[in-house]
Structures are given as C-alpha cells and as structure tokens.
C-alpha cells in the first residue's frame, strides 16, 4: 500500500512539475519578481528619473540663502527619499526661466521681502512640481520665517530653540496591555502582507489544482483503471499529499525568487526602502512582533498545515461528486467565500479590538488559519488560545477526512448527478 501511495504521489507531482507550463510559469514569476524588486533600476536604464537629482536655483533677494539651504538640506536628509541640489543664482528670473524649458528636473525658487508676512516666495518650473518637493520647500520657508521673526525681536539662541522645537507631549496609558489604534492597524496590515496573503493565494491554487486533477481523471475514465488497482483511500490520500506538497514547493520557489531578486537589488546598489516594503519590516521589528512570532511559530506552522489539508480534503471530495470542470467551479464557490471571508476578517482584526465576535471566528476551522495568527500577533489572543485553535483544526481535519473518504468512494465512480446527494448522505451514515 505504501508503494502504491508513493507511486501515485510521485505521478501526480510529475504531472504538475515536469511540464513545460510549470517551467514557463516559474520563469515568468521569477522574472516578474526580479523586475518588481528592481523596477526603479530598470526605469533608470531606459531613461527614467527615479534617481534623477532635482536642481533648485534660488534667487535670494533678502540674503537668507545660507540659512534656508541649511534648513532645507536637513529636512531632505531626514526623509532620505530624493536627491536635491540647491544653488544660489544671480541671474534674472527671465534668464533662468528660458533655461528651464530644456530640463524638467530644474526649478527656480524666488525668495523676496514682504512687509506683512516677512518673506514671500515663488516657484517657477517648466513642468508640474511634485507634492513632496513643494512640501519640503514650504516647510523650510516656514522655519526660516520663524527664525527671521525671532531674530528681529532679539531673542536669544536658547529662546529661539525653545520656540522652534516641537511641543513635548507625554502619553500616560493606565492599561499596560493597550496600544494605539494606529499601531494596531499598521501591525495588522504588516502581518497580513507578510504571513497571511501568501497562504491565502497558495490555498486558492491548491483547491483549483486538486479539483482539476480529479475532474480530469473522471472525464477521461482513467479513474476506473486507477481504482481497480488501488483502494479509494490510497488514491484520496495521494491526491491530498501531492496537492499540499505541490503548493509548498511552489511557495518555496516564490520565496527563493524573492530572495534572489533582493540580492540582485543589493548588488545593483539599490535600497529596499524605495520599494516601500521596508516600512513593513521596520514596523514589525520596532513593535517586537518578531519575538511574539517566534513564540507561536510552531503552532502557526502546524495550523497552516492542518488548514492546507482541510482545504485539500474538501476540494477532493467536492471534485469527486462532479462530472465536469464546470460543476466543480460551482461547488467550489462556498470554499472561495470562506477564504475571502477569513481574509477580510483578518484584515479588519485590529478594528474589532479583541471582541468576542472575532475571537469566535478565530476558532472556526478553515477560517482560523487566517484570523488566529493575526489576533495572536496583535496580542488579542494568548498562546494557549492559539494552541486550542490548532487542536480544533487538527480534530476537524481528521473528522472531515474520515467522512469525506466515504463520500469520495461513492463519488469518484459516479458519472451521474441523479440521486447523488441521496447516495452521499447514505455513505456518510455507513461505518
């Protein structure tokens, strides 16, 4: 029996892995990931402007250029997002304006005196100025204006520093387990993107794959030959094992492609910051989520495995009841609804703030793998509760395998939908 099981698993995996489509699909995925991770480098290679230095020519009519440049450069250094080059110009606005027509990465900043507001400014650019650039200039000019006002009133350096420094706000929270809503939302999104979303996509692939394979064997009548040589239990188990192994292999390959893409980016001298994804990992690290993750990681992995098996079992059972791919597409709709429901509940987990409603859903098998890890990492459920969820999911997997196998035995050799449900309910009651 073990030899037949291994043979069927191997055959099923070979049908998926040793094909041109698998190689082509993974080649495309690898290229896409490398391209996404290095998008700015690719655009630069074709004349893009991700790293283009933006030049600002300052026409200073009130002799404050040095102070403005110091403030502006400090702001740019803090943000570390774009390169700017400041240069004081003694040409007229008209002369500089004529020059701008040849380069859209240059602009003119005119700083002049204003009797009412101390200073007035004007930006001249050939093309539209980005909101970031405008905000940086505006912020620097506001600080400069404050400095001018203070100096004209003969304030000391200490008074100037006290006036321009941010107000000190002390936060005292009485609940030691409380955390800000903003942090919770950020944390939840981070967890979903890093942990939940890949599993959601892999289970979707698993459901489609098992259903398509069982349907293919039924429609080609090869199922009759297979079942005459192996028991339905061995055949059913091999489909589940092969399906789970395939998605795990595919997931590992995608992770490998992402790692290669990241290494290529480092070799090209790029920073992950420009992709925007570093904020996720920085947030996770600062909030101590890695320590929490390590505590519950074994249970989370086991929970994921049980969930993969559950979806594989249900998918195989549903596929055995159908006689065409179209029928299976209709029957798998409830599975997709469950997946999407679990995904959105995990997405909104922080807004429920540990309510009984979301905790109840975290115990429900086939939903728990999406919700429970998110709640655990948000601190809304304990390690013990995560353990209970994992045990429930394991028991559920065993139960649906036991009763699903009875339905599978009836369904795989049934090519008519007539009285199918009656046969199914009868098979469930049989021992």
NORGI-V331684 format. One record per pair of residues at least 24 apart in sequence whose C-alpha atoms are under 7 Angstrom apart, sorted by the first residue. I is the first residue (numbers start at 0). J is the second residue. D is the distance in Angstrom with one decimal. If there is no record, write none. Layout:
# NORGI-V331684
I;J;D
I;J;D
This chain:
# NORGI-V331684
4;233;5.8
4;237;5.8
7;237;5.9
8;237;5.1
8;238;6.8
8;240;6.7
8;241;5.1
11;241;6.2
12;241;5.9
12;245;6.6
29;256;5.3
32;256;6.7
32;257;6.1
32;260;6.4
33;260;4.4
36;260;6.1
36;261;6.5
36;264;6.9
36;274;6.9
37;264;5.9
52;82;4.9
52;83;5.4
52;84;6.7
53;82;6.3
53;83;4.8
53;84;6.1
53;104;5.0
53;105;5.9
54;83;5.8
54;84;4.7
54;85;6.1
54;104;6.3
54;105;4.7
54;106;6.4
55;84;6.1
55;85;5.0
55;86;6.3
55;105;5.9
55;106;5.1
55;107;5.6
55;108;6.6
56;85;6.2
56;86;5.0
56;87;5.7
56;88;5.8
56;106;6.2
56;107;4.8
56;108;6.0
57;86;6.0
57;87;4.7
57;88;5.7
57;107;5.9
57;108;4.7
57;109;5.9
58;87;6.2
58;88;5.5
58;89;6.5
58;108;6.1
58;109;4.7
58;110;6.2
59;109;6.2
59;110;5.1
59;111;6.6
60;110;5.9
60;111;4.9
61;111;5.7
61;112;6.1
67;139;6.5
67;140;6.9
67;143;6.2
70;139;5.7
71;135;6.9
71;136;6.9
71;139;5.2
99;124;6.8
99;125;5.7
100;125;5.8
117;144;6.9
118;144;6.9
183;349;5.6
183;377;6.9
184;349;5.7
186;283;6.7
187;346;6.6
187;349;6.3
187;373;6.7
187;377;7.0
188;346;6.6
189;279;5.4
190;373;6.4
191;346;6.8
195;369;6.1
201;246;5.9
202;307;6.5
205;242;6.1
205;243;6.9
205;246;6.3
205;311;6.7
206;310;6.7
206;311;6.2
206;314;5.5
209;238;6.9
209;242;6.2
209;311;7.0
209;314;6.5
209;315;6.0
210;314;6.0
210;315;6.0
210;318;5.0
210;327;6.8
211;324;6.7
213;318;6.1
213;319;6.6
214;318;6.2
214;322;6.7
214;323;6.1
214;324;6.1
217;322;6.8
217;411;7.0
218;322;6.6
218;323;6.8
223;412;6.9
231;408;5.8
232;404;6.6
239;308;6.8
239;311;5.5
239;312;6.3
242;311;7.0
243;307;6.5
243;308;6.9
288;376;6.5
291;376;6.3
292;376;6.6
295;382;6.5
298;386;6.5
298;389;6.7
299;372;6.5
302;368;6.0
302;389;5.1
302;392;6.9
303;368;5.8
305;392;6.3
305;393;5.8
305;396;6.4
306;365;5.8
306;368;6.5
308;396;6.9
309;365;7.0
309;396;5.3
312;400;6.4
316;403;6.0
316;406;6.6
316;407;5.4
319;407;5.8
319;410;4.8
319;411;4.7
320;410;4.6
320;411;6.7
322;414;5.8
337;366;6.9
341;366;5.1
341;369;5.7
341;370;6.4
342;369;6.1
344;370;6.7
345;369;6.1
345;370;4.7
345;373;6.3
348;374;6.7
353;379;5.1
362;388;5.2
364;392;5.1
364;395;6.8
402;427;5.9
